[in-house]
């Protein structure tokens, strides 16, 4: 599962891979399957491709929700979460 490192609530906190434990830093509100929208955590922060980049290796962080393209994610029927750029 993806979680926010150190359970930080500060914008810019990086995401890391971690065993599932069900705490708030792993509870994401995702768009419905087949739709594009934000992935929210803590109710006020969104999954964000840092700096608006879409190149390989771009870090994923939390940031204030602003509706930009770098915060729009497609949730697929296969369980994937893809950025609007297809990654």
Phi and psi restraints in degrees (value plus and minus 20) as a CYANA .aco file:
   2 UNK   PHI    -107.5   -67.5
   2 UNK   PSI     121.0   161.0
   3 UNK   PHI    -163.2  -123.2
   3 UNK   PSI     145.3   185.3
   4 UNK   PHI    -106.0   -66.0
   4 UNK   PSI     107.9   147.9
   5 UNK   PHI     -76.5   -36.5
   5 UNK   PSI     108.9   148.9
   6 UNK   PHI      45.3    85.3
   6 UNK   PSI      -5.0    35.0
   7 UNK   PHI      36.5    76.5
   7 UNK   PSI       8.6    48.6
   8 UNK   PHI     -84.3   -44.3
   8 UNK   PSI     122.2   162.2
   9 UNK   PHI    -129.5   -89.5
   9 UNK   PSI      -5.3    34.7
  10 UNK   PHI    -109.8   -69.8
  10 UNK   PSI     115.7   155.7
  11 UNK   PHI     -84.3   -44.3
  11 UNK   PSI     123.6   163.6
  12 UNK   PHI      75.9   115.9
  12 UNK   PSI     -23.3    16.7
  13 UNK   PHI     -84.8   -44.8
  13 UNK   PSI     114.5   154.5
  14 UNK   PHI     -98.0   -58.0
  14 UNK   PSI     135.0   175.0
  15 UNK   PHI    -112.5   -72.5
  15 UNK   PSI     125.1   165.1
  16 UNK   PHI    -155.4  -115.4
  16 UNK   PSI     143.1   183.1
  17 UNK   PHI    -108.9   -68.9
  17 UNK   PSI     115.6   155.6
  18 UNK   PHI    -173.3  -133.3
  18 UNK   PSI     134.4   174.4
  19 UNK   PHI     -77.6   -37.6
  19 UNK   PSI     125.9   165.9
  20 UNK   PHI     -86.6   -46.6
  20 UNK   PSI     113.6   153.6
  21 UNK   PHI    -158.6  -118.6
  21 UNK   PSI     -27.0    13.0
  22 UNK   PHI      59.5    99.5
  22 UNK   PSI     -12.2    27.8
  23 UNK   PHI     -96.4   -56.4
  23 UNK   PSI     148.4   188.4
  24 UNK   PHI     -75.9   -35.9
  24 UNK   PSI     -51.9   -11.9
  25 UNK   PHI     -96.1   -56.1
  25 UNK   PSI     -17.3    22.7
  26 UNK   PHI    -139.0   -99.0
  26 UNK   PSI     -15.1    24.9
  27 UNK   PHI    -118.3   -78.3
  27 UNK   PSI      77.6   117.6
  28 UNK   PHI    -122.3   -82.3
  28 UNK   PSI     118.0   158.0
  29 UNK   PHI    -114.3   -74.3
  29 UNK   PSI      92.9   132.9
  30 UNK   PHI    -125.9   -85.9
  30 UNK   PSI     137.1   177.1
  31 UNK   PHI     -84.0   -44.0
  31 UNK   PSI     137.8   177.8
  32 UNK   PHI     -83.1   -43.1
  32 UNK   PSI     132.7   172.7
  33 UNK   PHI     -75.7   -35.7
  33 UNK   PSI     111.8   151.8
  34 UNK   PHI      65.8   105.8
  34 UNK   PSI     -17.9    22.1
  35 UNK   PHI    -140.4  -100.4
  35 UNK   PSI     142.9   182.9
  36 UNK   PHI    -127.6   -87.6
  36 UNK   PSI     117.4   157.4
  37 UNK   PHI    -199.6  -159.6
  37 UNK   PSI    -193.8  -153.8
  38 UNK   PHI     -98.5   -58.5
  38 UNK   PSI     136.3   176.3
  39 UNK   PHI    -130.5   -90.5
  39 UNK   PSI      92.5   132.5
  40 UNK   PHI    -125.2   -85.2
  40 UNK   PSI     128.9   168.9
  41 UNK   PHI    -156.8  -116.8
  41 UNK   PSI     127.5   167.5
  42 UNK   PHI      38.0    78.0
  42 UNK   PSI      -5.7    34.3
  43 UNK   PHI      57.6    97.6
  43 UNK   PSI     -41.5    -1.5
  44 UNK   PHI    -146.6  -106.6
  44 UNK   PSI     -31.2     8.8
  45 UNK   PHI    -130.4   -90.4
  45 UNK   PSI     128.8   168.8
  46 UNK   PHI    -140.0  -100.0
  46 UNK   PSI     132.6   172.6
  47 UNK   PHI     -87.1   -47.1
  47 UNK   PSI     109.4   149.4
  48 UNK   PHI    -157.9  -117.9
  48 UNK   PSI     111.0   151.0
  49 UNK   PHI     -98.9   -58.9
  49 UNK   PSI      92.8   132.8
  50 UNK   PHI     -71.5   -31.5
  50 UNK   PSI     113.8   153.8
  51 UNK   PHI      47.7    87.7
  51 UNK   PSI      -9.3    30.7
  52 UNK   PHI      53.6    93.6
  52 UNK   PSI      -8.9    31.1
  53 UNK   PHI     -96.7   -56.7
  53 UNK   PSI     138.6   178.6
  54 UNK   PHI    -155.4  -115.4
  54 UNK   PSI       0.4    40.4
  55 UNK   PHI    -108.2   -68.2
  55 UNK   PSI     138.0   178.0
  56 UNK   PHI     -75.1   -35.1
  56 UNK   PSI     117.7   157.7
  57 UNK   PHI      69.6   109.6
  57 UNK   PSI     -22.6    17.4
  58 UNK   PHI     -82.6   -42.6
  58 UNK   PSI     108.1   148.1
  59 UNK   PHI     -90.7   -50.7
  59 UNK   PSI     128.3   168.3
  60 UNK   PHI    -120.3   -80.3
  60 UNK   PSI     111.9   151.9
  61 UNK   PHI    -155.0  -115.0
  61 UNK   PSI     154.4   194.4
  62 UNK   PHI    -116.3   -76.3
  62 UNK   PSI     127.5   167.5
  63 UNK   PHI    -176.1  -136.1
  63 UNK   PSI     140.2   180.2
  64 UNK   PHI     -73.4   -33.4
  64 UNK   PSI     118.3   158.3
  65 UNK   PHI     -90.5   -50.5
  65 UNK   PSI     106.3   146.3
  66 UNK   PHI    -153.9  -113.9
  66 UNK   PSI     -24.1    15.9
  67 UNK   PHI      60.2   100.2
  67 UNK   PSI     -14.6    25.4
  68 UNK   PHI     -86.4   -46.4
  68 UNK   PSI     144.1   184.1
  69 UNK   PHI     -78.9   -38.9
  69 UNK   PSI     -50.3   -10.3
  70 UNK   PHI     -97.9   -57.9
  70 UNK   PSI     -16.9    23.1
  71 UNK   PHI    -139.9   -99.9
  71 UNK   PSI      -5.8    34.2
  72 UNK   PHI    -124.8   -84.8
  72 UNK   PSI     107.6   147.6
  73 UNK   PHI    -150.8  -110.8
  73 UNK   PSI     117.7   157.7
  74 UNK   PHI    -117.3   -77.3
  74 UNK   PSI     104.6   144.6
  75 UNK   PHI    -116.3   -76.3
  75 UNK   PSI      97.1   137.1
  76 UNK   PHI    -111.8   -71.8
  76 UNK   PSI     141.7   181.7
  77 UNK   PHI     -84.2   -44.2
  77 UNK   PSI     -42.1    -2.1
  78 UNK   PHI    -101.6   -61.6
  78 UNK   PSI     -20.6    19.4
  79 UNK   PHI      70.0   110.0
  79 UNK   PSI      -8.7    31.3
  80 UNK   PHI    -108.1   -68.1
  80 UNK   PSI     136.7   176.7
  81 UNK   PHI    -143.2  -103.2
  81 UNK   PSI      89.8   129.8
  82 UNK   PHI    -131.7   -91.7
  82 UNK   PSI     117.9   157.9
  83 UNK   PHI     -86.8   -46.8
  83 UNK   PSI     137.6   177.6
  84 UNK   PHI     -80.5   -40.5
  84 UNK   PSI     -39.4     0.6
  85 UNK   PHI     -99.0   -59.0
  85 UNK   PSI     -23.1    16.9
  86 UNK   PHI      77.6   117.6
  86 UNK   PSI     -22.0    18.0
